[in-house]
Amino acid sequence: MRESRGNRRTGQRGRAPAALTVAAMLSLLAALPGCTADAPASHSAPPKRPSPSPTPVWDRSPASVAAVGDSITRGFDACAVLADCPEVSWATGTDPEVGSLALRLLGPTAAAGRSWNHARSGSRMAELPGQMTEAAAHRPELVTVMVGANDACRNSPELMTPVADFTASFEAALRTLRRTAPKAQVYVSSVPDLKRLWSTGRGSPLGKQVWKLGICASMLDDADDMGEAAQRRRARVQERVVAYNEALRSVCAKDARCRYDGGDVFAYRFEGKQLSRWDWFHPSKDGQARLAEIAYRNVTAVR
């Protein structure tokens, strides 16, 4: 059926307003600042507030200190011959002339009741888990570790503790601590440079006589022998100490609450006055003070 002319005009007039309305809308949108006809206006996001700084894992001012390790931490031969002298221990001693780590961190009053020394003269790394059990019972905020010299100081290099066993015992000691005191911090000292101690101490005739009694024979035996075999023996001991320190560093690095001293004790050049006048091997009272300085610097460092 043909559409009438009137109807066609009416239909065209009916569609015109819609077309004009769309055109008007497009024109208005184009005129708005920051807008286009085919994209919605963008809205700027509100400024973000800065995230709060995370609480550092390492507390530079712990309120209690427990010590584990060997004769060095017990102050052996520092006050009297063949005797422990824990009051001059670099870690927990009470002697103000030494200024132990505990004294520096806690002060004399607090240190008396908030520090404990569970080190034992002659101990090796294999004994550290047991010492950690004792230390952890106090729920200390900081545990100091200095052990390894006796693992290298044997009657012969063949008897030195294998590096794998040394590493496994240290890992076990940290696991033992974490079971009871999961948030305790651990400061790990490097093993001293035994070859340097030999080089320094052999200048003392008395020291060499004492060494003949069997002190660290793997390094100190036949102190004046500069032959090839003796040099190789000392080099083996030195290499083992370096390997022990690497094990301490690598195991400690896996624990967020553990700090290794970066080899500071190994690098320290102990001179005559820093060595015991009875054996020229263990730290003297002055040597203990130097160890305390190194420890305090590392424990309180920002890093």
C-alpha positions in Angstrom: 0.0 0.0 0.0 1.3 3.4 -0.9 1.9 5.8 2.0 0.1 9.1 1.7 2.1 12.3 1.2 0.8 13.6 4.4 1.8 10.6 6.3 5.3 10.9 4.9 5.7 14.5 5.9 4.5 13.6 9.4 7.0 10.8 9.7 9.9 13.0 8.6 8.9 15.7 11.0 8.7 13.1 13.8 12.3 11.9 13.2 13.8 15.4 13.0 13.8 16.2 16.7 15.6 13.0 17.6 18.3 13.7 15.1 18.7 17.2 16.3 18.8 16.1 19.9 21.7 13.7 19.2 23.6 16.4 17.3 23.1 18.8 20.1 24.4 16.3 22.7 27.5 15.6 20.7 28.2 19.3 20.4 27.7 19.9 24.1 30.0 17.0 25.0 32.7 18.2 22.6 32.5 21.6 24.2 33.1 20.3 27.8 36.7 20.7 28.9 38.6 17.4 29.1 35.8 15.5 27.4 35.2 14.0 24.0 32.1 12.7 22.4 33.2 9.1 22.4 34.9 8.8 25.8 33.7 9.5 29.3 35.5 12.2 31.4 38.5 10.9 33.4 38.4 11.3 37.2 41.7 11.8 39.0 42.4 9.3 41.8 42.7 10.7 45.3 46.3 11.1 46.5 47.7 8.0 48.2 48.7 8.3 51.8 52.3 7.2 52.4 52.6 3.7 53.8 53.8 3.5 57.4 57.4 2.5 57.7 57.7 -1.2 58.7 59.0 -1.9 62.1 62.7 -3.0 61.8 63.3 -6.6 62.6 66.6 -5.9 64.3 66.4 -4.1 67.7 69.5 -2.1 68.3 68.9 -1.9 72.0 67.9 -5.4 73.3 67.0 -5.5 77.0 68.7 -8.9 77.9 71.7 -10.8 76.7 72.7 -14.5 76.8 76.1 -15.8 75.7 77.1 -19.2 74.2 80.4 -20.4 73.0 83.8 -21.5 74.1 86.7 -20.4 76.3 87.0 -16.9 74.8 83.5 -16.0 76.0 84.4 -17.5 79.4 87.4 -15.2 79.8 89.8 -18.2 80.1 93.4 -17.2 81.1 92.5 -13.5 81.2 92.8 -13.2 85.0 94.7 -16.3 86.2 96.5 -19.2 84.7 94.3 -22.1 83.4 91.1 -20.6 84.9 87.9 -19.1 83.6 87.3 -15.4 84.4 83.7 -14.7 83.3 83.6 -11.3 84.9 85.9 -10.0 82.1 83.9 -11.8 79.3 83.4 -9.6 76.2 79.8 -10.7 76.1 78.4 -10.6 79.6 81.3 -9.6 81.9 80.8 -7.2 84.8 84.3 -5.6 84.9 83.9 -1.9 83.9 87.4 -1.8 82.4 86.3 -4.3 79.8 82.9 -2.7 79.2 81.2 -5.9 78.0 78.4 -5.9 75.4 75.9 -6.5 78.2 77.2 -3.5 80.2 77.2 -1.2 77.2 73.6 -2.2 76.2 72.0 -2.6 79.6 74.0 -0.7 82.1 75.5 -2.2 85.3 72.3 -2.5 87.2 70.2 -4.3 84.5 73.2 -6.4 83.3 73.5 -8.0 86.7 70.1 -9.6 86.4 69.5 -9.6 82.6 72.6 -11.4 81.2 73.6 -15.0 81.3 76.8 -16.8 80.2 76.4 -20.4 79.1 79.6 -20.8 77.2 82.0 -23.5 78.2 85.8 -23.6 77.8 86.9 -26.3 75.3 83.5 -26.6 73.6 83.1 -27.1 69.9 80.3 -26.4 67.5 78.7 -29.7 68.2 77.9 -28.6 71.7 76.2 -25.4 70.6 72.6 -26.8 70.4 72.8 -27.8 74.1 74.1 -24.4 75.1 71.3 -22.8 73.1 68.7 -24.8 75.0 70.0 -23.3 78.2 70.2 -19.8 76.8 66.7 -20.0 75.3 65.2 -20.8 78.6 65.8 -17.2 79.7 63.9 -15.9 76.7 66.7 -13.4 76.0 66.3 -10.6 73.5 69.9 -11.2 72.2 72.1 -14.2 72.1 75.8 -13.9 71.3 77.7 -16.7 69.6 81.5 -17.2 69.5 82.6 -20.7 68.7 84.7 -22.6 66.2 88.3 -22.1 67.4 88.3 -25.5 69.1 86.9 -27.2 66.0 90.2 -26.1 64.2 92.5 -26.4 67.3 93.0 -30.1 67.4 96.0 -32.4 67.8 96.3 -32.6 64.1 94.6 -31.1 61.0 93.0 -34.5 60.3 90.9 -34.2 63.5 89.4 -30.8 62.6 85.6 -30.8 62.4 84.4 -31.2 58.8 82.8 -28.1 57.4 79.6 -30.0 56.7 79.3 -31.1 60.3 80.1 -27.6 61.6 77.4 -26.1 59.4 74.8 -28.7 60.4 75.5 -28.1 64.1 75.1 -24.4 63.7 71.8 -24.8 61.9 70.6 -27.1 64.6 71.6 -24.6 67.3 69.5 -21.9 65.6 66.5 -24.2 65.3 66.8 -25.1 68.9 66.7 -21.4 69.9 63.8 -20.6 67.6 61.6 -23.3 69.1 61.7 -21.6 72.5 62.7 -18.0 71.7 61.5 -17.3 68.1 62.1 -13.6 68.3 65.5 -13.6 70.0 68.2 -11.9 68.0 71.6 -13.6 67.4 74.9 -11.9 67.1 77.5 -14.2 65.5 81.2 -13.5 65.9 83.7 -14.8 63.3 86.4 -17.3 64.4 89.7 -15.5 65.2 92.6 -15.7 62.8 94.6 -18.5 64.4 97.5 -18.1 62.0 97.9 -14.5 63.0 97.8 -15.5 66.7 100.6 -18.0 65.9 102.6 -15.2 64.2 102.1 -12.8 67.1 102.6 -15.2 70.0 105.7 -17.0 68.8 107.6 -13.9 69.6 107.2 -14.8 73.3 109.6 -17.5 74.6 107.2 -18.1 77.5 104.3 -18.4 75.2 106.0 -21.0 73.1 106.8 -23.1 76.2 103.2 -23.0 77.2 102.1 -24.0 73.6 104.1 -27.2 74.0 101.6 -28.3 76.6 99.2 -28.9 73.7 97.4 -25.6 73.1 96.0 -25.6 69.6 98.6 -28.1 68.4 97.3 -28.1 64.8 98.4 -24.5 64.5 100.9 -23.8 67.3 102.9 -27.0 67.4 106.6 -26.5 66.6 106.1 -22.8 66.5 109.5 -22.0 65.0 109.4 -24.7 62.4 109.3 -22.9 59.0 109.7 -26.0 56.9 107.4 -26.9 54.1 105.4 -29.5 56.0 104.8 -27.2 58.9 103.7 -24.4 56.6 101.3 -26.7 54.8 99.8 -27.8 58.2 99.2 -24.2 59.2 97.7 -23.4 55.9 95.2 -26.2 56.2 94.1 -24.9 59.6 93.8 -21.4 58.2 91.7 -22.6 55.3 89.4 -24.5 57.6 88.9 -21.4 59.8 88.0 -19.4 56.7 85.5 -22.1 55.7 84.0 -22.1 59.2 83.5 -18.3 58.9 81.8 -18.7 55.6 79.5 -21.3 57.1 78.6 -18.9 60.0 77.9 -16.1 57.5 75.7 -18.2 55.1 73.6 -19.8 57.8 73.1 -16.5 59.7 72.1 -14.8 56.5 69.0 -17.1 56.2 67.7 -15.9 59.6 66.2 -12.4 59.6 67.1 -12.0 63.3 70.7 -13.0 62.9 73.8 -10.7 62.4 77.2 -11.9 61.5 80.1 -9.6 62.3 81.3 -9.5 58.7 84.6 -11.1 59.6 85.6 -8.3 62.0 87.0 -10.5 64.8 88.9 -12.6 62.2 90.4 -9.4 60.8 91.3 -7.9 64.1 95.1 -7.8 64.7 95.6 -8.9 68.3 98.9 -7.6 69.6 100.9 -8.6 72.7 98.8 -6.6 75.2 95.6 -8.1 73.8 96.8 -11.7 74.5 97.0 -13.6 77.8 100.3 -13.3 79.5 100.0 -16.9 80.5 99.4 -18.6 77.1 99.8 -15.9 74.5 96.8 -17.2 72.7 93.5 -16.4 74.5 92.5 -12.7 74.7 93.7 -10.8 77.8 91.5 -8.4 79.6 92.5 -5.8 77.1 91.7 -8.2 74.3 88.3 -8.9 75.8 87.6 -5.2 75.7 88.4 -5.0 72.0 86.0 -7.9 71.3 83.3 -6.0 73.3 83.9 -2.9 71.2 83.5 -4.9 68.0 80.3 -6.6 69.2 78.7 -3.4 70.4 79.5 -1.7 67.1 77.9 -4.5 65.1 74.8 -4.9 67.3 74.0 -1.2 67.3 74.8 -0.6 63.7 72.1 0.7 61.3 72.0 -1.8 58.4 
